[in-house]
Amino acid sequence: MARSIPDLLRERVRETPDAEALRHRAGGTWTSLTWAEVGEQVRRRALGFRELGVRDGARVAIMATTSVDWILTDLAVLAAGGVTTTIYPSSTPDVVAHIVRDSGSVLVVADPELAGKVDAKVVTTDWEPDRAEGDYDAMVDELTPDRLATLIYTSGTTGTPKGVELTHDNWLYTAEAIRELGVLTPQDLHFLWLPMSHAFGKVLQVGMLATGVPTAVDGDVDRIAANLLELRPTVVAAAPRIFEKIHQRVVASMREAGGVKAKLFDWALAVAEHPEWKVRRRIADKLVFSKLRARVGGRVKYFVSGSAPLSRPVGEFFDRAGITILEGYGLTESSAASFVNRPGANRLGTVGQPLVGTEVRIADDGEVLIGGRGIMRGYRGLPEETAATLRDGWLHTGDIGELDEAGRLRITDRKKELIKTSGGKYVAPQAVEGLVKAGSPYIGNVLVHGDGRNYCVALVTVDADLAPADLDADAEVGRAVEAANRKLARHETIKKFAVLPKDFSVDDGTLTASLKMRRKEIESRYKDVLDGLYS
C-alpha cells in the first residue's frame, strides 16, 4: 500500500507504464504522456528541486493555471520532500504576499506571465532542471503518511484566507475512496479543467493516480465548451455555475428560436416527467435530448458537481435530458471528497452517501459533523481556530443538513449565511437564489439579503453573454422573482430587488475562483443599493 502521493505515482507507473496518463494541448493539437513518461518527468523535476534546496517540508507555492505542468510540479515538489502551497492565479498582490509569507514558501513556481506578480524567488512552470542526479527512490521512500503534503488557502468568502494543512494520508484516503467508487476507470476519458489551487481539482489528481484514468488537462475556462466537443470525454467534474450556464444557454436559444422549436423543447421537457410514456420519451430523446447530449461531446457518462450547491431545477433539467450529474460534497478541511451520489442510486437534491471510511453526525442545531482519515491536520498557525473547528474528533463544517432514510445528506445552507429576519424567521438564501435563477436564462447571479431586516431583498445581475441587447432587465427579473415567490413561504419571499449594472466576477473580487459569491464583499460594495431597497 502506498505511503505517500509520490509512492502512489510510483505504483501506478509500475502497474500501467505504457497506458495513457495525461493529454495536453501543444501547438493546437492534443499530445499524450504515458504513465512511464509522467514518472520520468516527475523524477527529473524532483531531483532538480532538491538542487534548489527543496527538502524536509520546505514549502513551494504554485501560482499557475491548471495544466500538465501544474500536476508535474506538484508531484515533483512532494517527491523532493517539500510541501505544495496553492495560489490562485487571479489572487490580488496582497493575497499572494499573505500566502507566501504565511506559508513560509521558499520558492514560487509561476506561469511565465505571472512571475512578476511575486516578490520571492521564482521559477516558471516550464522550468527544466540543469541536472537530475540523485537517488529518486530513496527520496520517495523517506516520505511517511503523516507528513504534510499540501497547504491550501481557503477562498476567503468571509475573511483572510486560512492555510488548511493536509497530509499525504489525507490524500491517500481520498484516492482509495475514489477507486472504490468505480466512477473513474482506465477505460474512461476524464477532462480536467478545474483550478488545481482548489481542493476539488487536487482530489481529482490523486483519483487519477489511484485509478489510472487517462485525463485531458486544459484550464482555459473559455475553451470548456469547445474541449467537450473535441475530446468527447466520459467523466467531467465541474462547479454548479458551469451547469447553470449550459442550462441557461439552451433555454435562451430555445426562447430566441421561438415557434416550433420552442414548443418542441417544452413538449420534450414535459414528456420526460413521465417514465411510463415510453414511446413519446423515445421521440423526445431523438428530436431534442440527443442533440443536447451532443453539445457536451455525446459520450459523458457522469458529470460530477461540487464546491457549491447544485440548483434543484438545473439538476432536474439535466436528468430529463438523460445526463447524469452526481452531486458531491466536501470541504477543503475534509480533503474535498466526503460525500457523493452513486451511479444507479442518484438522488437529486442530496449530495449522496459518505465515502467509505467517512463518518457523519448531525448536531442538535443541524450542523453537519464529519470524521475520518480525510480530515485536515489543522489551520496553519491558528491553534484557536483549529480547536474551534476540530472538536472531539469531529470537523464542524458550518453547514446545515439532514440525512434521509438511505443515509444520503441534504445540505440546506451555510450556518453562517442563514438569514434571520427582524421578525425572528430564518431564511436559507441559497435555496431562494436558486429558484430566482431558474426563472430566467438571462440571470447571472442572485444575492438574497435580509439579516436583521424586516423582509428579504435581492441583488441581481444579468449575464451579458446571453441577454439580448433589447432585454428589459427589470421586467425579466421581476417575472423570475414572482415565479420564485409563489414557491416560498411568506417570510422567504423577495419583496424588492435591484438589477446591478454588471455581473459579479473573479477579476473584480466579488466571486471566488470556484465561482462562489463573496457575500460580505458584495453587501459592503452595494450597501447604498441595499439600504435603498428598505427606504
N, C-alpha and C positions, 0 to 999 in steps of 0.2 A: 504494500500500500504506500502511496506517495506521501512523503513527509513535508513537502513544500510545493509551491506552484512550479518552480523550475524542475523539480523532480517529476511532477505530473507531466510536464512537457517532455522530459526525457523518456518516460514510459510511453507516451504517445508516439514518439519517433521510433522507438523500438518495435511497437506493435504494427504501425502502418507507415513505414518510411516513405513509400512511393505514392501514397494517396494524396489527392489534392487537399491542401490545408487552407491557403489564403489566396484570394483572387483580388487583384487591384488594377486600376486603370493606369496605363502607361502609354503616352503618345496617342491617346484616343482609342486604344484597344485594351481589352482585358488580358492581363498576364497572370499566370498562376505560379504559386510556390508549393512544392511538396512539403510534407512534414519534415523530411530529412533536410531540405533546404532551409526551412524555418529554424530547425535546431542548429544548423551551422551558422546562420546569421546571428542568432542569439548568442552562441558561443563566442564568436569574434567580438561582438559588441560588449559582452560581459567582461571579457579579458581586457578590452580597451578601457572600460570604465574602471577596472581595477588599477590600470596605469594612471588614471586621473584621480585616484585616491578614494574611490567608492568601495567601502567595505564596512563591516561591523555596525550595521544600522545607520550608515550615513544617508541622509535624506537627499533625494534628487527630485526636483519638481519638473513636471512635464506640462508645457503650455502649448497645445497644438490641437488642430482639428483632427477628427477621427480618421485614421489612416493605418495602413500596414506598418508604417514606420513607428506610429504610436505604440502599437502592440509589441513590436520587436524591442523597442526601447524599454518598455515596462518590464518585459520578461528578462531582459539583459540586466537591468538595474537590480532586480530581485536575485538573479543568479550570482551577481557580484557580491551579494550580501547587503545591498542597500535597501532603502525604503522609498517607494514612489509616493510623491506628493502631487496631487492633481490640481491644475489651474485651468479654468475655462478660458478659451481664447478671447471671449468677449468681456472678461473681467476688466474693471477700471484699474488704472495705475495704483490707486490707493489699496484696492483689494489684493492686487498682485503683490505689492510690497508687504502687506499684512501677512499673507500666506507664506511668502518666502521667509520673512522674519520669524513668524510664529512657529513654523515647522523646523527652522534651523537648517534649511536646504543649503548644501554646499555647492550645488550645481543646478542649473536650469537647462533643460532641453526644450527648445522652442522652434516652431516653424520659422523659416528664414525671415518672413515678413513681420514676425512678432518679436524678433530678437532685441530690437531697440526699445521695447516696452519694459525691459527688465534691467534693474540696477544690480546685477550679480554676475558671477561667472556663467557664461552661456556657451553651449554648443548647439548646433542646429539638428533638426530631426534627420536630415540626410547625412549626418556625420558618419564617416568611416574611420575606424582606428588605424593608426600607422602600424601598430604592432598588435598581434593577437597571440601572445605567448603565455604559457602557464598551464596549470592543471585544472581544467574546467570542471571535471567530475569531482575533484576534491573540494572545489568551492561549493558545488551543489550539495555534496554530502555533509558539509558543515551546517547546513540550514536545518532548523528544527521547527516543528509545527507551531510552537508558541512564539516564534519570532515575529516582530512587527513587519507587515508587508506593505501596508498602504495607509496613507493619511488622505482621507477625502474630506474636503471642507464643504460643509453643508451650504446649500444655495443661499441661505440667509434671507428668507422671506420676511423675517421679523427682527433681524438684527445682524450683528457682526458674525461672519462665518466661523463655525467651530470645527476644529480638526478631529474627525472621527478616526480612532485607531482600530485598524482591522488586521488581524494576524493571518499568517499562512493557513492556520487551521480553520479560521472563519471561512476563507475562500474554498478550502478543500471540502468542507462540509457542503457548501452550496453546489460545488462541482459534482459531488457524489449524489446529491438530491436531484439535480437536473438529469443526470444519467439515468436515475431510477424512473423519472417521469416518462422517458421514451419519446419526448416531443422532438428532440434533435437526434438525428441518426446519420451515419456516414452516407446514406442514400439521398439525403436531403441537400438542398442548396439554401444556405442561410444568408440573408442580406443584412449587413450591419451598417447602420448609419448613425446610431445614437451617439451622443457625446461620451467619449471614453473617460472624461473627467467626472462623469456621473456614475453612481454605483450600479445603475441599470446596465450601462454599457460594459462595465467591468465584470459583472456577474455573467454576462453572455460570453465574455472572453474565456473565463475559466470553464464555462459549459462547453465551449468549443474544444478545449483541451481534453476534457473528460470523455466526450462523445465521439470526437474525430469528425464532426460535421464540417464539410467544406464551406467556407464563408467568404462572400464577396464583400469588400470593405470600401465604402465611399462616404465620407462625412459631409459631402456637399448637399445641404438641405434642398437647394433649388433643383437638384437632379433626382430627387426621390422618385417622382412620377416616371421620368424617363428611364431610370435604372430598373424600376419594376417591370416595365415593358421589355427592356433589353435583356435583363438577366433571367426573368421568369422564375423567381425564387419560390421555394415551397414553405419557408418559415421566415417571418419578419416580425420583429418586435418594434413597438413604437409608443410614443406618448399619445394620450387621447386626442390631443389637438390635431394630429395627423388624420385620424379617423373622422373627426368633425369636418376637417377641410374637404376630404373626399366626399362625404355626405353632402356638404353644402354645395360643392361644385356640381354634383349630379342633380340635386334638386333645382339649383339655379338654372342649369342648362335646360332642364325639362320645362321650367316655368317660361323661359325665354322662347323655347321652341313652340309652346302652346299647341293648340289644335289636337290632332290625332295622337301625336307623340305624348303629349302631356296626359291625355285621357288614358292611353295605353299604360303609361307608367303608373298612374293612380290605380288603375284596374289591377295591375300585377301586384302591387303592394297589398291591395285588399284581398286578392286571391291567396296570397302567401300566408294569410292569417288562418286559413282553413286547411289543415293537413288532409282532411277527408276528400277534398276536391282534387283528386289525383290527376285527372286529365287536364283540367284548367291550369293546374300548377305546372304541368309539363309544358304547356303552351306558353305560360308566363315566363318560365325559365328560358325557353328558347328565344322568345321575342325580346325579353328585357334583361333578365338577370345574368344570362350568359355573357352579354355584352359588358355588364358591369364587372364581372369577374375577369374578363379580358383586359379591362383597364388596369388591373393590378397584376398582369402577367399571365393569368389564366391557370396557374399551377399552385397557387397558395393553398396549403392545407390548413395552416393556422397562422393567424396574426396573434401576437401576444401583446396585451396592453398593460402598461404600468406607469408609475411615477405620479399619477394623479387619477381621480375617479373617472371612469368612462360613463358618459351620459346614457341613461337607460334608453331614450329614443334612438340614439345613434347605434347602440348595440343591437336593438331590435331591427333597425333598418338593414344592417349587415347580415343579421341572422335570416331575415326574409329572403335576402339575395343569395343565400347558400354560402356565405363566407363566415367562417368561424373565427370569432375573437375570443381568445382565452384571457380573461382579465385576471391579473395577479396583484399581489400587494406585498410590500416590504419597505423598510426604511434603510437609509444609509447605515444606521446604527444596528441593523439586523442583516447586514451584507446583502441587502436588496431583495433577496428571494426568500419569502416566508410562507406565502400562500399563492396558490394558482388553481384555476379551474382545470379539470382534466378533460382530455378528449373523450367524447362519448358521454360525459356527465357534466356538461357545461350548464351553469345556471346563471342567466343574465341577472344583473343587479347584485351579484355576490362576487367576491374575489377568490372563491373556491376554498378548498380544504388546506390545512397546513402541509408543507412539505414534510416528508418522512424525517423524523428527528426534531421537528419544531413543535413546541408546546404552546398552548394558548389558554388564557383565562380572561374572563370579562369581570372587571372590578365592579363594586357596588354602584359606582357612579356611571357605569357603562364604558369606562376606558378599556381599550384592548391592551392586554399584557402578553408579552412574548418571551419564551425561554428557549434555550438550546445552544448548540455549538456555533450558530451564526451570529450570536450577539457580540457586539463590539467589546474591546478591552476598556474603552473609556474615551472621554474627550481630552485631547492633549492639553496639559497644563491647567485643567479646570476640574479639580477634585470635587468641589461643591456641586457643580452641575452634573458631574458623573454620578455622585451619590444620590442626587435628586431623581435622576433618570433610571439608574440601575438600583433597584431596591429588592432585597431578599431574593436575589437571583432572577428577577423579572425586569424586562425592559418595559418601561412605561411609555407607550407610543405617543400619547397625546391625541389619539384618535378614538372616537366613539363608535361602537359597533355592537353587533349581536350575532349569535350563531344560530343556524337553522337546524332542522332535525337531522341532517346528514353531516353536521359539523362544518358547513360552509360559512364563511364570515361575510357579513354585510357591513360595510363602513357607512356610517350616516354623515359624519363630518369631523373636522378637526375640533378637538376640545376647546382650543384657544380661539377658534374662529366662530364658534357658536354665538349668535346674536341674542342678547337678552334685552327685549324692549323695555321701555319705562313702565309698561304695564305688567312686567314680570314674565312675559311669554318668551319661549325660546324658538329661534328660527335657525335652521341649518341652511346657510347661504348657498352652498354648492348645489344642493338639490333644486333650489329656486332658479339659480343661474342656468342650470342645465335645461330646465323647462323653457325658459325665455329663449335660449339659443336655438332650441329645437323648433321654435315658432317662425324662424326666418333663415333662409340660406345666406342672407347678406350680413348677418350679425357676426362681428368678430369676437368680442369679449363682453362679458357682463359682470359687474361687481355690485352685489347687493350690500347695502349699508343700513344700519338701524340700531346699533348697540347703544342702549341708553336713551334712545329716541322713542317717540310715541307711535311711529309707524316706519315701515321699510321703504327705501327708495333704491334706485339703481343708476349706476353709470354704465352707459352702453356705447360700444364702438362699432363702426361699420367696417367690413372687410373691403378695402378699396380694390382689391384684385377681382372681386366677384360682383360688387354692386354696380348696376348700370349708372351711367352719368346722370340720368334724369331721375334717380331714385328719390322719393320723398321719404327721407330717413325717419323723421318724426312719426309719420303715418305708419310706416313699415314696422318700426319698433313698437308703436302703440298697439298694433294688432297682435304682435307677439306677446306683449305684456298681458293683454286682455285674455289671450288664449291660456297663458300660464296661470293667471289669477283664477280662472274657472276650475283649476285642478288643485288649488291650495286652500288651506284653512284661512279664515279671515285675517288672523294676526300675521300670516306669512305673506299676504298679498303685497304687491308693489303699488303704492299709492301715486308716486310720481317718479319720473325718470329724466335723465339728461343725456342727449346724444353728444359725445365728445368729438372734437374736430379731427382727431387722428386715433388710430388703433394703438394698443399697447405693444411694446416690442422689447426684445432683449437689449437692443442697442441703446434705448433711452432709459433703461434701468427699471422699467415697470413690469417686465417678465423675467423669470429666472431662465437659465439655459435649458431647463426641461419644460419651459413654456407655462409655468405656473405664475399666477399673478402675485406680485409683491403688494399685498393688500395695504399695509401701513404706508408704504411709499405712495401708492395711488391715492389713498384717502388724504394724505398730507398734501400732495401736489394739487388735488382738486377740492381742497377744504372749502373754498369760497362757493364752488358749484354745489357741493353737498349742503352747505348751510342755506343756500338759496332755495333748495327744494323743501326746506322746512319753514320758510318765511311766509 
